[in-house]
Every structure is written in C-alpha cells, then in structure tokens.
Amino acid sequence: MNLNNKSSPSCRACRSGFALIECLVYAFLMVLLIGAALAAFYRCVNGSMGLRRNAEDISTALLAGERWRDDVRAASGRIVLQHGVDDELLVLASGGQEVSYHFATNAVWRRSGAGNWVCAVTNVKSSTMLADVRTGVNAWRWELELRPRAKHSARFRPLFTFLAVSERSAAR
C-alpha cells in the first residue's frame, strides 16, 4: 500500500475543505467591502441632501430679502415698526397701499394691502428689522438668521443682513 498516493480520498477532502474556507474568507471580505461602500454612499447622499436644503434656504432668504428691499425703496409714506413679545410687524406705506412683514413662529410672513399673509421665509431662527438712522437718510436694516437643518453643521451659520433706503428719505 502506497501512503504517498495523492489520489487518496483523505487528501482530496483536505484540499476541498481548504478551498471552501478560502471561498468563505473571500465572501466575508466582499461583504465587508460592499458594506463599507454602502455606508460611504449613504453618508454622501445625506450630505448632498443637507447641502441642497441649505442652498434652497439661502436662495429663499435672498429672494425674500430682495423683495423686502424693493418694498422699503418703494415706501413713500410712513414706515411703522411694532415689536411684540415673540413677534415683530413692519408696515410700509406706499401711496394708498400698505405692505406688511410679520415675524412669528419661526417664519417671516408678507402681506400686500388687505390680502392674505404669504410665507416669505421659513425655518427662521431670528428676524430683526431696525431703523438705521444715518446722516441724511433713514435706512432700514433686516437681520435674518436661519436655523441650520443639519444637526452637525457648525461650519454653516446662515446669517443675512439686508439694507435699504426708502424713497421718501432718499428724496431729501
């Protein structure tokens, strides 16, 4: 009986067992690699969605700020600012029509004339409209701070300052 015969059943079983262990190790490594790739992918998707939301908030705030500046510039009558406990109301008189801005419950609302209130900016942390008296003109300043949507967005502080001069004070 030849013990060195490689075609014996016990040696073939050893080689098949070794190949099965290799396949299991490769499959495990593949699962780890795919899991890490999926985690990185979803992290990038969440970051991209947060960036898109922040960009939309910035765009909305800039559009509302430009509209506010246009309304202040067009104001030819009195501009009245009323402060409440948790809200603020700015009334701009222009000819026979009034435009009002109201800040309450984390949003800035706009109303033209006797129409309905329309939401101009949402997700607002703070909003302050102030008379900014300067030499020769009465300017108005709107400081607007948005709430960051991401939990860990310490690098992003959405703070805006808009300045405008009314038509009445510019004509002086």
C-alpha positions in Angstrom: 0.0 0.0 0.0 1.4 3.3 -1.0 0.8 6.1 1.5 2.2 8.8 -0.7 -0.6 8.4 -3.2 -2.2 11.9 -3.7 -5.3 10.5 -5.1 -6.4 9.0 -1.8 -9.8 10.1 -0.5 -8.4 11.8 2.7 -6.1 14.2 0.7 -8.9 15.2 -1.7 -11.1 16.0 1.3 -8.3 18.2 2.8 -8.0 20.2 -0.5 -11.7 20.7 -0.9 -12.0 21.8 2.8 -9.2 24.3 2.2 -10.9 25.7 -1.0 -14.2 26.0 0.9 -12.5 28.0 3.7 -10.9 30.3 1.1 -14.3 30.9 -0.5 -15.8 31.8 2.8 -13.0 34.2 3.6 -13.3 35.9 0.2 -17.1 36.1 0.6 -16.7 37.7 4.1 -14.2 40.2 2.7 -16.5 41.0 -0.1 -19.4 41.6 2.3 -17.2 43.9 4.4 -16.1 45.9 1.3 -19.6 46.3 0.0 -20.9 47.3 3.5 -18.2 50.0 3.7 -19.0 51.2 0.2 -22.7 51.4 1.0 -22.1 53.3 4.3 -19.9 55.8 2.4 -22.5 56.1 -0.3 -25.4 56.9 2.1 -23.2 59.3 4.0 -22.5 61.2 0.8 -26.2 61.1 -0.2 -27.2 62.6 3.2 -24.6 65.3 2.9 -25.8 66.1 -0.5 -29.4 66.4 0.6 -28.4 68.6 3.5 -26.4 70.8 1.1 -29.4 71.1 -1.2 -31.7 72.0 1.6 -29.3 74.7 2.9 -28.9 76.1 -0.7 -32.7 76.2 -1.0 -33.0 78.1 2.3 -30.3 80.5 1.3 -31.9 81.1 -2.1 -35.3 81.7 -0.4 -33.8 84.1 2.1 -32.0 86.1 -0.6 -35.2 86.4 -2.7 -37.2 87.5 0.3 -34.5 90.0 1.2 -34.5 91.5 -2.2 -38.3 91.7 -2.2 -38.1 93.4 1.2 -35.6 95.9 -0.1 -37.8 96.7 -3.1 -40.8 97.2 -0.7 -38.7 99.6 1.5 -37.4 101.5 -1.5 -40.9 101.9 -2.8 -42.3 103.1 0.5 -43.2 106.8 0.1 -45.3 107.1 3.3 -44.7 106.2 6.9 -42.8 103.1 7.9 -44.0 101.7 11.3 -42.3 99.1 13.3 -44.1 97.3 16.1 -42.4 94.9 18.5 -44.3 92.3 20.4 -43.1 89.7 22.9 -42.3 87.0 20.3 -43.1 88.7 17.1 -42.5 91.8 15.0 -44.5 93.8 12.5 -43.2 96.2 9.9 -45.8 98.2 7.9 -44.6 100.1 4.8 -47.0 102.7 3.3 -46.6 103.2 -0.4 -49.2 105.5 -1.9 -52.6 104.1 -1.0 -51.3 100.6 -0.4 -49.6 99.0 2.6 -47.1 96.2 2.6 -46.6 94.4 5.9 -43.9 92.0 7.2 -44.6 89.9 10.2 -42.2 87.6 12.1 -43.7 84.9 14.3 -43.4 81.1 14.9 -40.1 80.7 13.0 -41.3 82.3 9.8 -41.5 85.7 8.1 -44.8 86.5 6.5 -45.6 89.2 3.9 -49.0 90.8 3.2 -49.7 93.3 0.4 -52.7 95.5 1.1 -55.6 93.7 2.7 -54.7 90.4 1.1 -53.7 87.2 2.8 -50.5 86.6 4.6 -48.0 84.7 2.4 -45.0 82.9 3.9 -41.8 84.6 2.7 -39.2 82.7 4.6 -39.4 79.5 6.7 -37.0 77.9 9.2 -36.1 81.3 10.7 -34.2 81.4 14.0 -34.4 85.2 14.4 -35.5 88.2 12.5 -34.9 91.8 13.4 -36.0 94.8 11.4 -34.5 98.1 12.6 -34.4 101.7 11.6 -30.8 102.5 10.8 -30.6 106.3 11.1 -27.7 107.7 9.1 -26.6 111.2 8.2 -29.1 112.5 5.6 -31.1 109.3 5.1 -33.2 106.9 7.1 -32.1 103.5 6.2 -33.6 100.2 7.3 -31.8 97.0 8.2 -33.2 93.5 8.3 -31.1 90.9 10.1 -32.2 87.4 9.4 -30.8 84.2 10.8 -31.9 80.8 9.6 -31.9 77.6 11.6 -29.4 75.1 10.2 -31.1 72.0 9.1 -28.3 69.6 9.8 -27.5 68.6 13.3 -23.8 68.9 13.0 -23.5 72.0 10.7 -21.2 74.1 12.9 -19.4 75.3 9.7 -22.7 76.8 8.3 -24.2 79.8 10.0 -26.9 81.3 7.8 -27.0 84.9 8.8 -28.1 87.7 6.4 -28.2 91.5 6.7 -30.2 93.5 4.2 -30.0 97.3 3.9 -32.5 99.6 2.1 -33.4 103.3 2.0 -36.9 104.4 1.4 -37.9 106.6 -1.5 -39.1 109.3 0.9 -35.8 109.6 2.7 -33.7 109.3 -0.5 -35.5 112.3 -2.0 -34.4 114.6 0.8 
